[in-house]
């Protein structure tokens, strides 16, 4: 009887402690974001989860200045380059089904490079890890009208005219948007269907992402946030129609809400559409024999790795997996700490100066509340 009493009291104490910590986290995140956005201006939606529990969820500002529609946890934003993780996972699904190999040279899929020897040196894995060495030679600035509506094929086409590498494939890191246009086109070649349809069927559906969208030409025209930039104190719309390459879906075409991105992360951790081995590989440093840098790479298959790549230090002592997004007036970040079952993300429809600060400060709040112990 005494042991049962001790157990009950210990449980109640622990539950009270957790409740107190959760309240502190809610207050701290509320203070972190509360003064950033005015109620009638563009803002954002923030989500912090531990396991299945929502530690904080906050919505700020409006999704549409003209209508005054408020941002909610279900508001759909463009996720920018977080989209690359979906394209990457699409490729990995086809790899696990033995429809392609990550070691395939891209000459297998694009046989019309001006210099075939260049395409023969670059593999799918190089594209996934931003280590192809292919230069981005698109002349977006001088061909703005063309790139306003240019899709994956048109954005990848200039790269086939490459005369020389920026560095030997696999030896260095250089972020590449066109690489993910190419990967989207490879999904189409191998699957025999539009890559947008493939991602909907193979990732959105099993993840329960019922309201998420993928750009396929025009901007989704309903139930989405508009994005804005501040020009001399006035908010001006900056999304599809104003921003070159916005229609290039493979590098930034996913539209989602914080709640549905949380469903995506849950599906990843549950190995719903990829095996545990493949997920672990995708979220581990991708090191090629040719790598010649003094530090190990901080990227896997599209995912960025390590708090030192985010903070410049290792103050948290945990393994961070993350991606950010920026397109037009949209900003986004998606940070997961799988070993602690933590997810911290935000979607915004405006740029703001404290963008990087709230990423770091939010993680520090969780650290100080002992959620990373």
Number of C-alpha atoms within 10 A of each C-alpha: 6 7 8 9 10 11 12 12 12 12 12 12 12 12 12 12 12 14 12 12 18 19 13 16 21 18 13 18 22 14 11 15 19 14 9 15 17 12 14 15 19 28 27 30 26 23 23 26 17 17 13 11 10 14 21 19 20 18 23 24 23 25 28 20 19 8 8 14 15 20 25 20 18 17 25 27 28 36 29 26 25 25 24 29 22 23 32 24 23 25 27 26 21 17 16 14 10 10 13 18 16 18 12 16 18 24 17 12 16 16 13 13 19 13 14 15 10 23 22 16 17 22 21 22 25 27 28 28 28 25 28 29 24 26 19 18 15 16 11 14 9 9 11 15 15 14 21 19 19 19 21 23 15 17 29 23 18 16 19 18 14 19 13 12 12 14 15 18 22 24 18 22 19 15 15 19 20 27 28 28 25 25 26 28 22 21 25 16 13 14 17 10 12 14 24 21 14 18 21 19 12 16 23 23 14 15 22 16 19 12 15 21 21 22 20 18 17 12 19 16 8 8 13 21 28 27 27 25 20 15 9 7 7 9 16 15 21 19 22 21 16 13 18 21 26 26 25 27 27 32 30 28 27 26 24 23 27 27 19 22 24 23 17 21 17 18 18 18 17 14 14 15 19 22 16 14 9 16 18 13 13 22 19 19 19 22 18 15 7 11 18 13 10 6 7 12 22 20 25 21 25 27 23 23 21 22 21 15 15 16 14 9 11 13 11 17 13 16 15 22 22 24 21 20 20 19 24 24 24 25 24 27 22 22 22 20 17 16 10 15 15 22 25 24 24 25 28 31 33 27 20 15 8 10 15 13 11 15 18 13 14 18 20 15 17 24 16 13 17 10 17 17 11
